[in-house]
Structure formats: structure tokens, C-alpha cells
Amino acid sequence: MMNINPQAYLTTGQFAKLMDISKDTLFHYDRVGIFSPDIIASNGYRYYSIYQVDVFNVISALKELDMPLKDIKTFLDNRSPERLIQLLEREEKALTAKIHRLEMMKKMVTEKINVTKEALEITPKDIHIEYKDQMYIVVTDSKPVTSGQNIYESILKHHKYLTEHSIDEGATEGWMIGVNKVLNGDNLLYDYLYTRVNDSKFANHLIEKGTYLVAYHDKGFPTIEQTYSRLIQYAQDHNLVLKGYFYEDILLDELAVKGFEKYVIKLSVQIQDKFT
């Protein structure tokens, strides 16, 4: 029986433990011709070289990027420095795109956590005043929300715009309607859908910094005009002049509650500075 240097070679179990995989994975890779032990002793024992770790790491990375095993095998059967560069450059682009998608998903999850926590802390009947810094947003025109088809087409148009301009979507879009329309009773004639963006180069609209009147509605869209009325009445009672747009942000939607009538919506509208 040949002598095996334990400092340079590992048994199947040792190599599997080092790579944090099962021995069955190594057996499978050997059967399909992707990754085989460096030495098979006369007694049938299998040994992997410590230098095979780098090769296995690359195979694992390619598999993580959803590269089929047969394609990995094709590369390994025809490997060369030039082919390796081509393969890794292609997979580097795929990895960059995957990282971007994961970062976008993380951003959406974080935003969803924050708005859900906010919803749990509200007192629905309260109206309060808060200061907001300016925010960059992307807006697209909205059809009147007089039918489900109009709502669908408005949302579809908004998402299409974001996709065409490579703009990351937030957890939810918001709705905007001009103050004058609400004061005139035209609560269904929304102006825009909007999405917040961090980079001003993507923005086509700006939410001004300033003081905003804020209220929450916890009975869904069918009765949201009640909270609009409360905001308007509050402004009148306190001699406040409203300006710009009302902004609607959904805090709790179908992910958190069952039923459209249980949605929690945040309404905010800017107050005219008395000194301007």
C-alpha cells in the first residue's frame, strides 16, 4: 500500500468536513466526472489533495450561480487559463447582478419592517404635525381610481417606467392627489403614483422639506375619504393652509392583514408656512 502524506492529502470525510458538505456530494461529483479524488489507493480509500480546495471552491461558486453541472464539466474537460478568464468574467457579471438584486430585496425588506413597526405604534384617530426633509421621488401619471382596471393600468405603467429606467422599487408605491382636488371633493382623481429614490438623478419630482399634517386611516381605501375630511377639518379649525399634494403611503397591506378594508394608510400633506 502506498504511503499517503497526511499533511498534503485528506480523506473523503476530512475533505467533506473542510468544505462543509456531505461525503455523498463528493461521491456524486466523482460519478459525473466533475471533481474526483487525487488518489485512489489500492485498498479503495480515496484521498483529496489540499490543493484541490481552490478548484472545489470555484465549482461551488459556479453552482451557486446556477451554472448546470454539465456546463461546469464541459469547462473542466477543456480548461485553460484563457477559458478560465472568460468563464470568470462572465460569472462575475452574473454575480454582480445577483448581488444587486439581493441588495434591492434587502432594502425592500428593511422598508417593510420599518413601515409595519410604524403602523403598530399609531393611534388612528390622532392627527399630528411632523417635519420632513426633502425627498426625491419618481412619479408617473395616474388614472382616476374609479375602477379596478384603472388602478391596475396605473400601477402597471408605474412599474414599467421604473424597469425601463433601471430604478430600484421600494416596498410599495404611494399615491398623490392635489390639495385643490380634495378640497373640491374630487377624491378619486389622483395625480400620480410615486416611489422614493435615494439618487436625485433618477427623480422627476421632489417632496419639499417642511411641516406636514399627518393622519392614519386603518379601515382601508373604501372609506379613506373619512380621514381626508378629518385632516381638512383639523386644518380649518387650526387656521392651517394646506399646499401641494396629499401623499398616501400604505403601511399595512395584504402581507400583514387579510382584507382590503383592514389596510393601514398614512396620509400627509404640507402646511403653508405662515411667513411666506
Number of C-alpha atoms within 10 A of each C-alpha: 6 7 6 12 9 11 8 11 20 21 16 19 17 14 22 17 12 12 13 9 12 13 15 12 12 19 15 13 16 13 11 12 16 20 20 18 20 15 16 12 13 9 8 8 11 17 22 22 17 15 11 15 14 10 11 15 12 13 19 14 13 20 14 11 14 10 14 11 16 12 13 17 17 12 15 17 11 9 11 11 8 8 13 14 11 12 14 14 12 11 16 14 11 14 17 11 12 13 12 13 13 12 13 16 16 12 16 17 13 14 16 18 14 12 17 17 13 13 20 11 9 15 12 16 12 11 16 13 14 11 11 13 10 11 16 21 20 21 23 21 16 22 20 16 15 10 10 9 11 14 15 13 13 20 20 11 16 21 19 13 15 17 12 8 10 10 17 21 17 19 20 15 18 19 21 23 22 19 20 15 16 19 13 8 13 14 18 15 17 20 19 22 24 26 23 23 17 11 11 13 8 17 17 12 16 14 16 14 12 14 17 21 21 18 22 26 26 22 18 17 16 10 12 19 15 12 21 21 14 15 22 17 13 15 15 12 9 8 10 17 13 21 15 16 21 24 22 21 18 23 25 24 18 10 9 12 12 11 12 14 15 17 22 26 25 22 23 24 23 26 17 15 12 8 4 4
